[in-house]
């Protein structure tokens, strides 16, 4: 998958952002926030790992244009 391509408009993040939060209780909202924070941490960790791999490849093969 090409990192430079835009994200599809119907991906999980877009669907999640469009969900109606009205029916959720405060406890459910708090649980959802905790789950989202954990997912953000996971994505950031993956991003950092990918950036490290990219830097290593750039150092070895030269920066792609």
QUILIN-V212821 format. One line per field, one symbol per residue. psi: psi as a letter, one per 30 degrees, with the letter a starting at -180 (. if undefined). burial: # if it has 24 or more other C-alpha atoms within 12 Angstrom, else .. A space follows every 10 residues. Layout:
psi: ???
burial: ???
This chain:
psi: kkffklkkfg leeeeeffkk fefkleeeee eeeeeeeeee eeeeeeeeee eeeeeeeeee flkk.
burial: .......... .......... .......... .......... .......... .......... .....
